[in-house]
Amino acid sequence: MIEVRFQRGLHLPELDLWLDPWDAKPWAFVSHAHADHFARHESALCSETTAALIQARFHLAENRIEGLPFQVPILREGFRIKLLPAGHICGSAMLHITRIKDNASLLYTGDFKTRRGRTAEPANFLTADTLILETTFGLPMYEFPNQLEVEGSILRFIHDAFADGETPVLVGYPLGKAQEALALLTENSIPTLLHPSVAAMTRACRGAGFEMLPEPIEFEGYATAGHVVIIPPNAVRSKLMRGLKAKRTAMLTGWALQPGSKYRYRVDDVIPLSDHADHPGLMECITRVRPKKILTVHGFAKEFAAELRAKGMDAWCAMGGDQLELPISQATQRIGANNSPRHIRAICPLADFSDLCRLVGETNSRLAKIDFLASYFKSFTEENDLRLAVNWLTGEALPRQSGRQPLHVGSATIRQGLLAIPGAREERYREISSTQNDTARTARLLLQEIYLKPEPLTLLGLATFFQELLGTSGSLERIKNSPRDSPRCTRWKGKPSSKF
């Protein structure tokens, strides 16, 4: 097999060729024109489109770039070298090399995507003995919705914002997702304004032959009704955006599947538009390449290699550090998935309230939120229940009264109460909490994994529980009281209770 080394980057010593190295090298393959894959090499090997984008973006001298057409082999030092489309962004390429004397072969994917997009050449795989695989989304939980569903989410976000009199702002990298979103909006006749950095990269893509993209119109700090704005992540809170008052933001990223991503990015919505392969895409690549050995790089490289070894494949993280003695963590399963019939929803007023909270939280349209609330309020027959629900929707556990302190038990107390439930494990709580930074969402995800016996619970019953908590003194007594009703809650009922 062809030898591969890792020294702050992947190196093929027989060719003295580096693959997307972090530092400038005498000769290096550059898979695409994103900044994290580029250094000012003495000689850079890349696709023709990437060569044009590198010159436009990084101003590297033309005599230091060797741009090759796809599928056309060249011979170097006893090796046949061929570039294949990677499907990641405009011009992204995989590197396929064959040692002529014995036909040993290697495929380096770089960043790639198996799903077809509008602005990247479709990925094309060849079989190889060794596969160096980019594994950004190398956990089973990362399985993206189909393309039509993702694009539908983008268009729905836009039209909901329009309906509420707001300007939709899509956030994506200036080279790649920004052009993919622009192509989608152009196809749907939605006028779009581009942040200057996005406009510059769009012009570069058009100059490299992607003329399906429209001539960019730059965003100058204001937008008339019916226009969408596309900006890079570092511009969300920039001075340029401050003048756009009535706006609604959505981050376009595969990390949208990670719980709590909307709060981490501090945007109104996250949509899983990605220019990387998801977990099924990684498995599809392996099936099509049929390698004897697999080296994983980037993202969840160790976890994905361990998963492949469990399936009987010769797979290792290219950077080393694999641990054979440890099984794959349960955390690799999709967080939020519930494939077992452990939870049987009991019909009860609190469950209805929880459903309302979920529906209101899942939509960005203010008009839709109003409709959900109106339908819910009309269902009440008891004025006291209506009063409780309205109060809880303000975020207060108990109505405010003169001289009464608000009920506050603290996240640490809630944590101890949850851990007092039979079947709750502290290490699992910590694992979930580290991805959430929110006690209520952590409670929902933890309760989802515990065997529960839900029983009907009225709004008055929960209010009585809050009153009892208010009457306790000290965290320890509250911890003792907290788990009493928890096993009777479904995960969705547990979330608002913790939130209050």
N, C-alpha and C positions, 0 to 999 in steps of 0.2 A: 504493500500500500504506500501511497504518497505520504511522506513525513510531514507532520504539522506540529509546530511549537507555539507556545503562548508566552510572549514577553512584552507586556503592555501593548498587546495586539497580537493578532494571528500572523504567523510567519511560515512560509514554505521555503525551507533552507536550500533545497535542490535548485530552485529557481531564483532564490534570494528575492522573493516577492512577498510583500506585506499585504494583508487584507484589512482594509479599513482601520489602520493603526491610529493610535491616539496622538502620536508624535510624528513630525516630519521625517520621511525616510527617502533613501535614494530612489527606490522604485516601489510604488504601491498601487493596489487596485482600490478605486473609490467607487463604491456601489451606487451612490446617489448623492445629490447635492445638498443634503441637510448638513447643518453646521457641525453636528456631533459626529459626523463620519468624514469630515474633511480636515486635512492639515496641509501645509504648504510644502508638498513633496518636491524633490528635484524633478521627478518624472511621475506623472499620474496616469494610470490606465483606467479608462471608463467608457461609457457609451457616448455616442455622438451627442445625444441630447444633454446628458450630464455635463459633457465638456462645455457646451454652450451656456448652461446654467451656472457652472463654476466660474466661467469668465465674467458673466454678468453679475454674479453675486459676490465673488471673492477677488476678482480682477487678477487671477493668476495668468502669467504670461502664456500666450498660445503655444510657444515652443516647449513648454513644460507639461503639456497635456496631450495624451494620445487618445483620441476618440475613435472607438470602433463601432461599426454597424453591428446590429444583432445578427446572430447565426452565421457570421462569416469568420472562419477560423484563421488564426495566424500561428506561425511556428516560432518558438523561442527555446533555445537550450535543450533541444530534444523533447519538447512538450508541445502539444497542440492546445491552443487557448481559444475559447469561444465564449462570447457573452450572450446571455439569454434574458429576455424580459422578466422582471421580478414582480410587476403589478403593484409596487409600493406607491410611487409617485411618478411624475413625468420623467422618463429616462432611466429609472432605477433598473439595475442589472444584477443578475447572478453570474458567477464565474464558474465555468466548467473547464477543467483541464484534464488532459490525457497524456500519460507518459508513453511515448511512442514505442519504446523498446519492448514493453510488456503489457501495454494497454491498461495499466492501472489508472483509475480515474477518480476525480474528486469534484464535488459540487459545493460551492460556497453560496448560500442563499442571500447573504446580507439581509436587510429588511425586505420582507416580501408579503404579498397578500394573494390568496388563491381566488377570492371573489373578484369578478370583473367590476371595474369602475369606469367612469366617463373620461378620466384624464390621465390614465396610466396604461401603458401597453400590457395586455393580459399576460400573466405568468405562464412560462413554458418550461417544463422540467425535462431533463434527460437523466437516464439511469447513471449511477455512479457507485464505486466501491465505498468511498468515504463521503459522508454528508456532514457538512458543517452548517448547523441549523440555528437560525435566530429564533429565540423562544420568549419574546417579550410577554406574550399571554399564554405561558406554558402550564397553567392550571386548568383542570376541567371546568371550574366555575366560569371561565371566560369562553362562553359560546354566544356569539352575537346573533341578534335576530336577523331574519333574512333581509336582503337589501331593500325590497319594496316596503317592508315594515319600518326600517330605519328612515328611508326617505319620506314615508308618510308621516312619521313623527316630526321631521323637520318642517314639512309643509303645514302640518296641524299647528305646531308651535307658532309659525309665522302668522297664520290666519287668525288664531286666537288673540295674538297681540294686536293685529290690525283691528279686530272686532272691539277690543277694549281701548282703542285710541292710542296705542303705544307703538314705538318703533322696535321691531325685532332686531336683536344684535346676535349674530352667530360668531362664536369664538373658535378659531382653529389656526394651526400653524400657517404662516404666510406662504409656504411652498408645500403643496400637497392637498390637505383637507380644504383649504380656502378655495382652491380652484375646483375641487370636486363639488363643493357646495355651490359655487358660482355657476357651474355647468348645470346643476340641477335647477337652480332658480331661473336661469336663462331659458331652459327647456319649458318651464312653466310660466314664462312671460312675467316674471316678478322683477321689477327694477331694483338694482343693487348698487350700493356705494361701497367702495373699498378703502380700507386704511392704506396710507401711502406705501407701507412695506408690502402689503398684499397686492396693491396695484403694480408695484415694481416687479414682483415675481410673476404676476400674470402677464405682463408685457414680455418678460423673458421667456415664458412658456410659449406665448404666441410666436415670438421670434424663433423658437426652436421647432416650430411646425405644428403646434397645437392651436390651430386657427378656429377650432370650434368654440374657443373661449372668446367672449366679446371684448371689444376695446374697453379697458377699465375706466370707470368714472370715480375719481378720488373723493373720499369723504373729507369734508372740511369743517366738521364740528356741528353740523345741523343736517336734518333730513326732513324732506316733505312727507306728508302722509302717503302710505302705500309703498314706501321704500324699505329695503332691508340693508343693514350695515354688516360687513364682515371685517373682523379685526383679529389681530394675533393675541395670544393670552397676556402678553406683557402690556397690552394697551387698555385692559378692562378698566383700570382706575387712572388712566392717563389724563393729562390736562385737556387733550383733544376731545375726550368723551364727556367731560363735565358739563358741556353746554347742551348735551342731549338729555333732557330731564325725564321725559316719559318714555322709558325704554325697558325692554325685557331681554335678558341675556340667556343664552344657551351655549354651553361648552360642548364641542363636538370631539368626543374622545372614546376610545375603547374602555378607558377606566370608568366609564359611566356604570359599568356592571359592578363596580366595587361599592358596597354599602357606604352611604354617607358622602359620596363623591360630590354631590351638589353643594353640601355645606363646606367641604374642603376647598372647592374651587370658588366658593362664594358667588354663585350665579343662581339664576332663577330655575334653570333646568339643565340637565345633562342628557345628551343623546349619543348612543353608541355608534357613531360613525368613525370607523378606524381605517387606517392605511396599513395595518399589520394583520397577519393571519391570526385567527383565534385558535383555540385548542383543536377543534375539528379540522381546521385548515392545516395545522402542523401535522396531524395524523395523515391527512390527504397527501401532503408533500412526501412523507415517508413511504406511503403506498406507491406513489408514482416513481420515486427515485430508486426504490428497492436497494438500499445500501447494506453493506456488510458491517459497517461501523458508523456510529453517529456521534458527533461532537456537538454539544449545545453551547450557545453563547447568548448573553444578554437576558434580562428579565429573570424568569423562574427556571434558569438553566439546570441547576442541581435537582430541583423537584421534578422537572420533566424527564431528565435522564434517569432518575430513580424509577419513575413510572414506566419508562420503556424497558428498563432492566427487569422489572417485575413481570413484563410481558415476554421476557426471554430474548430481548435485543441487546446487542453490544453497544451500549450508549453511556457516554461520560460527559461531564461538564468540561469544556476545553480549558477552563481556568483551574481545574483540580478541585480538591476538597470534597469529593463525593464520599458519603458515609453509607457503607453497605449494611451496617448493622441496624439501621433505623428504618422502620416501615414508613410508607408515605403517610404524611399527617392527614388527619381527618379534615384539616383546614383546606385541603385541596378540593374537597367537595364543594359544590355550589352553595354559598351562603344564602340562606333564604329558601333553598329547595326543600320541599316536603313530599317525599316520595312514598311515605308510609302512612297508613290510615290511623295515626295516633290521635289526631285531633278531630273530634266530631262536634261541629258547631251546635251549641244549644241556642235555641231561639229565645232571646231575652232582650229587654230594653237596653241594657248596657252594650250588648253586641250590636244593636242597631246604631247606637251612638258611636261606637267604634268604627262601624262601616262608614258613617257620615264623615268622620275625621279622615279616614283613608281616602274617600272619594274627593273631598275638598283638597286634600294634600296632593293628590295625583294629577289634578288639572291645573293649568296655568291661566285658564280663562276665568276672569272675574264674573262674567255672565253665567258661566256654568256653575261656579261656586254658589251664586245667588239662587240658581234653580235648585241645587241640591238642598240648600238650607230651607228654601220655601217649602219644598216637598216634605222635608223632615218635620218642620214646625207644624204643618197642617195635620200631621198624624197624631198629635197629642190630644188626649181626652181629659187629662188631669193637669190643672194649672200649676200644681207644685212641681210636677215632672218637667214641665216647660221651663219653669223658673230655674230649676237645677241645670238643665241642659244649656240654657242661655248663659248662665253664670260660668259653667265649665268652658264654654267656647271662648270666654274672655281669658282663660288660662288660670282662673282662681279655683282652688279646691273647695273653698267654702265662701259663702257671701260675706262681704266686708261688713263688719259691725263696729260701732264706736267702742273703743277700749279693748277690742279683741285682736290679738296678734295673729298675723297670717300663718297658716299651717305650712311649716317647712321642715322636712325631715332630713334633707341632704342626700347627695348621691351615695355617700358611704353607707348610710343607714339602709337605703334601698338595696344596695349591693349585698349587704349582710342578710337582709330579708330574703332576697332571691336565693342566696346560697344556702339558706336554711330549708329550702324545698328539697325533699328527697329526690335524688337523681341529678341535682345541680352540682357541677364541678367548678372549683375556683379557677383552675388553669384554663378551662373553656371560657369562663366569664372574661378573664384577662385577654384571651385571644380575640374574642369578639369586640370587647371594649376598645382595644388598640386600633381597630379599623373604623370605629364609629364616632368617638368623642361626643357621645350623646347617651345619657343614661336611659332614656325612654326607648330608643331604637335598640340599645343593647338588651334591655329587658325583653323586647319582642323577640329578638333572635334567639336569646337563651331559652325562653319559654317554649319556643318552637321545637326545640330539641328534647324537651322533657315530656315524659308520659303524663298527660293531664286528664282529669276527669271533670270537664266543664259542667257547671250547673247554672240554671237561670239566675241572674242577678239583676235586681231592679235598680233604677237610679237612686231611689231612696235608700236602698241597701248600701250602695257605695257611699252615699252622703253620710249615713250613720257610721260607717267604718271610718271616714275622715274625721267625724266628730270624736270618735273614740281615740283616734290617734292624737287629736288636739289635746285630749284630756290626760294623756300620758306625760310623764316627766322623764327626760333623759333618753339618749339614743338606745341604750340597752333594752329598755322596756318597749320602745317602739319596734326594735328588731324582733322581739318576741311576738309582737302583735302582727307585724307585717306579713309573715308567710301564711297566716291562718287561712286567708281566702285565696292565696295565690294559686294553689293547685286546682282551684275551681275556675280559674281564668284561662281563656284561650290566649294565644300570643297577641291577638289584636286588642283584646280587652285589657291585657296587662300593660300595653304601651301607653294609652291615655291615662291610666291610673298612675303610672310612674311619672308621666309628664306633669300631672297636676301637683 
